[in-house]
Each structure stands twice: as C-alpha cells, then as structure tokens.
C-alpha cells in the first residue's frame, strides 16, 4: 500500500496486533501503522487523510534523523562516517571519521564525553569560590542541557553537548555551577553567570538553534 503526502509517494506497512489503539510511526522513510485486526483498510486510509499534516511533519523528522545517522557530530563539526572492519581505533581524517562499526563509534563517543566533560569541569571549577564537592554525571537528556541537584550535590550534563562547540559546553557547566549560589533563575543568578560567561545570551541562543 502507498499513500501520497504533500506530493510524495510513501510506502505504508500495516502491522496488526491485539492492541486497542492505532499508532503511526516512520521507519526508514516508510509509514508503519500498528492497529487491531478488526480495523479496516478504509479506516486506516481515513485516519491517514485526516492527519496528513501531522504525518508529513513526522515524515520530515524521520528523514532528518536518517540524514543525521550518516554523520558524526563532534565538538561543533560534522564528519562523514566510514565503517571499516580493518580499523582498530576511531580516528579523524579531514571531514571523515573512521571506525570499525557503529558499536565502536558509540563507545568512543561515550569515552570522549567523560574525558572532555571532566577536563572542562576541572578547568572551570577553580574560578569559583565556595563551591561544594559534587559528583559529575553524564547522560542523554531530551529537554535539558544540564541539571544541578543541589541537595544531592550532583551535576548532570547532557551527553549531546559533545556534538556542540566547546564554548557551549563551558557555558552549561558555568550555568550549573552558578546554581550553587542561586537555586533559581533570578536576576541575581544571571548576574553570577555573566561574571563567568559574559556572552551567555548568545550561548543560550546557539543552544536553542541547534
């Protein structure tokens, strides 16, 4: 089965299960519909037609994700990924990054997060006075670049920051450290941030745009 979304022909895969609801998702550019065995083809076509705009936006997002999978973003630069079984260690060559496989590249990324994030935190912390000892954590987050749990004394940084330019990572670190002085985002908080990172407004804008 095929459908047309904004003048583009898209293949549709229908998966029938015992679930009550109908779910739409895109996989490799194809629309996957998961529905109950009793849902008719006509009903599926009707739902697709009624949600055409939303589905097209989902389709565009999926295409963007597929394109991003072809590249390795590292410290503000985009590298084309070359997989080679003979490659022992991940290395860069101009605008290319070579790795044995996806698993090896992912392991390299995780190690670089730890190395670079710890280096930058250790470099920045001495500029602050009366900062308590804290634990640095790194994980992927969908909506926040950093979190300071003042009570538990944990600072968590989003692993996605490794894809950004280094100055943006520094801004997030400074932002979270300043929360030890002010737990909110009051004028007093931003005054602390501006002391250590005067161009914080530009950094915030860059993070929103990327």
C-alpha positions as CSV (number, residue, x, y, z in Angstrom):
1,X,0.0,0.0,0.0
2,X,1.2,3.5,-0.8
3,X,-0.1,7.0,0.1
4,X,0.7,10.5,-1.0
5,X,1.8,13.1,1.5
6,X,2.5,16.6,0.1
7,X,3.1,15.2,-3.4
8,X,5.5,12.5,-2.1
9,X,4.7,8.8,-2.5
10,X,5.3,6.9,0.7
11,X,5.1,3.1,1.3
12,X,2.8,2.0,4.2
13,X,3.4,-1.1,6.3
14,X,0.4,-2.3,8.4
15,X,1.1,-4.4,11.5
16,X,-1.9,-5.9,13.1
17,X,-1.9,-6.8,16.8
18,X,-4.4,-7.1,19.6
19,X,-3.9,-3.5,20.9
20,X,-6.8,-1.2,21.2
21,X,-5.3,1.9,19.7
22,X,-3.8,2.8,16.4
23,X,-0.2,4.0,16.2
24,X,1.6,5.8,13.4
25,X,5.4,5.9,13.1
26,X,8.0,6.2,10.4
27,X,10.8,3.8,9.8
28,X,13.4,4.3,7.1
29,X,11.0,6.6,5.3
30,X,8.1,4.2,5.4
31,X,4.9,4.8,7.4
32,X,4.3,2.0,9.8
33,X,0.7,1.6,11.1
34,X,0.1,-0.6,14.1
35,X,-3.6,-1.4,14.7
36,X,-6.1,-4.1,15.8
37,X,-7.0,-6.9,13.5
38,X,-10.5,-5.5,13.2
39,X,-9.5,-2.1,11.8
40,X,-10.4,-2.0,8.1
41,X,-8.1,-0.7,5.4
42,X,-10.7,2.0,4.7
43,X,-10.5,3.2,8.3
44,X,-6.7,3.4,8.2
45,X,-6.8,5.4,4.9
46,X,-9.3,7.7,6.5
47,X,-7.1,8.3,9.6
48,X,-4.1,9.0,7.4
49,X,-6.1,11.5,5.4
50,X,-7.4,13.3,8.5
51,X,-3.9,13.5,10.0
52,X,-2.0,14.3,6.8
53,X,-0.2,17.4,8.0
54,X,1.0,15.8,11.2
55,X,2.1,12.7,9.4
56,X,4.1,14.8,6.9
57,X,5.9,16.5,9.8
58,X,6.7,13.1,11.2
59,X,8.0,12.1,7.8
60,X,10.3,15.1,7.6
61,X,11.7,14.4,11.1
62,X,12.4,10.8,10.2
63,X,14.2,11.9,7.0
64,X,16.3,14.3,9.1
65,X,17.2,11.6,11.6
66,X,18.2,9.3,8.7
67,X,20.5,12.0,7.3
68,X,22.0,12.6,10.7
69,X,22.8,8.9,11.1
70,X,25.2,9.4,8.1
71,X,27.3,11.9,10.1
72,X,29.2,12.0,13.4
73,X,28.9,15.4,15.1
74,X,31.8,16.1,17.4
75,X,32.7,19.5,19.1
76,X,30.8,21.5,16.6
77,X,32.0,19.8,13.4
78,X,30.2,17.2,11.2
79,X,32.1,14.2,10.0
80,X,31.0,11.6,7.4
81,X,31.2,8.2,8.9
82,X,33.3,5.5,7.2
83,X,33.0,2.0,8.7
84,X,35.9,-0.3,8.0
85,X,36.5,-3.7,9.7
86,X,40.2,-3.2,9.4
87,X,40.1,0.0,11.6
88,X,41.2,-0.8,15.1
89,X,40.8,2.7,16.7
90,X,38.5,5.5,15.8
91,X,40.3,8.3,14.0
92,X,39.6,11.5,12.1
93,X,40.9,12.4,8.6
94,X,39.8,15.9,7.4
95,X,35.9,15.7,7.3
96,X,35.8,11.9,7.7
97,X,35.7,9.7,10.8
98,X,36.8,6.1,10.6
99,X,35.6,3.3,12.9
100,X,35.2,-0.5,12.8
101,X,31.5,-0.3,13.3
102,X,28.6,1.6,15.0
103,X,29.3,0.0,18.4
104,X,32.9,1.1,18.4
105,X,32.0,4.6,17.4
106,X,29.4,4.8,20.2
107,X,31.9,3.5,22.7
108,X,34.4,6.2,21.5
109,X,31.7,8.9,21.9
110,X,30.9,7.8,25.5
111,X,34.6,7.8,26.4
112,X,35.1,11.3,24.9
113,X,32.1,12.6,26.9
114,X,33.8,11.5,30.1
115,X,37.2,12.8,29.1
116,X,36.3,16.2,27.7
117,X,33.5,16.9,30.2
118,X,35.7,16.1,33.2
119,X,38.6,18.1,31.8
120,X,36.4,21.2,31.3
121,X,34.7,20.9,34.7
122,X,38.2,20.6,36.4
123,X,39.4,23.6,34.4
124,X,36.4,25.8,35.3
125,X,35.7,24.9,38.9
126,X,38.9,26.7,40.3
127,X,37.5,30.0,39.2
128,X,34.6,29.6,41.6
129,X,34.7,30.3,45.3
130,X,32.9,28.2,47.9
131,X,31.7,25.5,45.5
132,X,30.9,22.3,47.4
133,X,32.3,19.0,46.2
134,X,29.9,17.4,43.8
135,X,29.5,14.4,41.6
136,X,29.6,14.8,37.8
137,X,27.1,12.6,35.9
138,X,26.7,12.3,32.1
139,X,23.6,11.1,30.3
140,X,21.5,11.9,27.3
141,X,18.5,14.2,28.1
142,X,15.7,15.3,25.8
143,X,14.8,18.7,27.2
144,X,17.7,19.9,29.3
145,X,21.4,20.6,28.7
146,X,22.3,20.4,32.4
147,X,20.9,19.8,35.8
148,X,22.2,20.7,39.2
149,X,20.7,18.7,42.1
150,X,21.9,20.9,44.9
151,X,20.6,18.7,47.6
152,X,22.4,15.6,46.4
153,X,25.3,17.7,45.0
154,X,25.1,16.2,41.6
155,X,25.6,18.0,38.3
156,X,24.4,16.1,35.3
157,X,25.4,17.1,31.8
158,X,23.7,16.1,28.6
159,X,25.9,13.8,26.5
160,X,24.6,15.6,23.4
161,X,26.8,18.6,24.4
162,X,29.8,16.7,22.9
163,X,28.2,17.5,19.5
164,X,28.4,21.2,20.2
165,X,31.3,23.7,20.1
166,X,33.3,23.6,23.3
167,X,32.3,27.1,24.4
168,X,28.7,25.9,24.7
169,X,29.7,23.0,27.0
170,X,31.6,25.6,29.1
171,X,28.5,27.8,29.3
172,X,26.3,24.9,30.5
173,X,29.0,24.0,33.1
174,X,29.2,27.6,34.4
175,X,25.4,27.8,34.4
176,X,25.0,24.7,36.6
177,X,27.8,25.8,38.9
178,X,26.1,29.1,39.4
179,X,23.1,27.3,40.8
180,X,25.2,26.6,43.9
181,X,24.9,30.3,44.5
182,X,21.3,30.8,43.4
183,X,18.9,27.8,43.0
184,X,16.6,29.7,40.7
185,X,16.9,31.8,37.5
186,X,16.5,35.2,39.2
187,X,18.4,38.4,38.2
188,X,20.9,37.6,40.9
189,X,21.6,34.2,39.3
190,X,22.2,35.7,35.8
191,X,24.5,38.2,37.4
192,X,26.6,35.3,38.6
193,X,26.5,33.7,35.2
194,X,27.5,36.9,33.4
195,X,30.5,37.3,35.7
196,X,32.0,34.0,34.4
197,X,30.4,33.9,30.9
198,X,29.6,37.5,29.7
199,X,28.1,36.3,26.4
200,X,25.7,33.9,28.0
201,X,22.7,35.2,26.0
202,X,24.5,34.3,22.7
203,X,25.3,30.9,24.0
204,X,21.7,30.3,25.1
205,X,20.5,31.3,21.6
206,X,23.0,29.0,19.9
207,X,21.8,26.1,22.0
208,X,18.2,26.8,21.1
209,X,19.0,27.0,17.4
210,X,21.0,23.7,17.1
